[in-house]
Amino acid sequence: MLALIVTTLSACSGNSGSSGTPTPSETSASPVSSAPVAFTVVHNQGEYAWPSYEKIVAGYNEKSGNNATLKYIPAQESESWLQAQFIARSEPEVVSGTSKFADAYKNGWIVDLLPYLDEVSPYTNKPWKESFLPGLIESATDMTDANNPRLFGIPTQVVTVNLYYNKDIFNEIGVTQPPATISEFLEVAQKAKDAGYIPFSIQNSMDWNLGWLASDVFGYLWKSRLAELDTNGSGKVEPKEWAEAVLADKVTKDSPELREYLRLMNDLKPFFNEGFNSASWEFEGIFNDGKSAMVLNGSWYPNQHQQGSYPVNYGVAPMPYLDTAYSEFGQDVRYKYKIGSTPSFAVSRNAKDNKAEGASVEFLQYLTAPDGGAKVLAEDLNLIPVVSGVEVPEILKPIVESFGNDENMGFHAHEFTPEQKDRWLKKQQEFLAGKVTADEFLKDFGKDLKKFAEEAVKNHPEWNAAQ
């Protein structure tokens, strides 16, 4: 999912070009520089977004006096391309297009941006951190080591996954409101199927699309065990705590939460599009062409719809939640989660080596300035801004209204290692294809569960996990 929403921009600052952290007196001064810094901006957004990013870079260059340039790398290639650049020490000064910022930091390829948040932004004349919405930076901060938090990158949009529904199909089948619960979702899906439509288009060839629904459902399934599993009192269960729970036999193949998840997946299966286990982007096309009643997509979809001029007449609603009418693990009301995002743009080692670290940080300050890049992203690309003082796109206001102060627990005991994560996906594909039973699925999950947890603990000595 992150490969779809992140871009990589590289920019130069209006400071002296020093690789050190700028002082408040430096950053509060006029950003125009007498010695322009040139650097490359690499991004992986589709062609529809190019004019907006060009506008942002041009605005930054004009105000800073620097010379940032854009370089495009296709999304499907950005992860491997950036990895190769890191290894060759040829990466751009500001990087994106990867979901592996933590590994990049561990390897010394990017810098910690947390210290910069106290510095004054030349585009707001106040500490940079004061621009961001409450809780936004906290959600993007790596707290693996609670005594030494790190910020690997700056978010550029509030990231949500939403239910998109076809208003015309809903009118035809007599549904006046989008389904709020899983029970209602199943009822609407049946009506759409009876009317000859695909109720719910998904793809399951990769783990992120159906995985969005799974992530939300798991938050409800495990919520009653929060106090037991949240040993550090953060309000959610970190990967370290999931590993400790597995090693202490608190999470096993026999955990009823897992069996309930498989029951839900089995109940949803009849409403998926044909070939969903091998489908990739077809799931979007099915919805865009008006063939499916509902789909899950991100908060970036309104922008894609606008740019693609798709014929579907759509509405947006929060993802249906697991309710008590469907499951004993459900809730009577929706959790209203804190707003959150993930790092999108990071400052690389080369920015520091090339004496452009200050310039790169200043570009990120412009990118997230209410009157700068944040305004362009909201107005031109229909993205939910990460800073205050920017109007939220009208189509996404129902989503913003669902935000609150609840923590999503998540579930990480099936993804301790890449091998385990891949095995879960493949076994889920077999389960949804009717090739294995729930018992066989869970037996496979439990077979090497402790081994994978031990491997994760070994790979993360900073966890100081209880063995």
Secondary structure, 3 states (H helix, E strand, C coil): CHHHHCCCCCCCCCCCCCCCCCCHHHHCCCCCCCCCCEEEEEECCCHHHHHHHHHHHHHHHHHHCCEEEEEECCHHHHHHHHHHHHHHCCCCCEECCCCCHHHHHHCCCECCCHHHHHCECCCCCCEHHHHECCCHHHHHCECCCCCCCECCCECCCCCCEEEEEEHHHHHHHCCCCCCCEHHHHHHHHHHHHHCCCEEEECCCCCCCHHHHHHHHHHHHHCHHHHHHHCCCCCCCCCHHHHHHHHHCCCCCCCCHHHHHHHHHHHHHHHHECCCCCCCCCHHHHHHHCCCEEEEEEECCHHHHHHHHCCCCCEEEEECCECECCCCCCCECCCCCECCCCCCCEEEEHHHHHCCCHHHHHHHHHHHCCCCCHHHHHHHHHCCCCCECCCCCCHHHHHHHCCCCCECCCCCCCCCCCHHHHHHHHHHHHHHHCCCCCHHHHHHHHHHCHHHHHHHHHHHCHHHCCCC
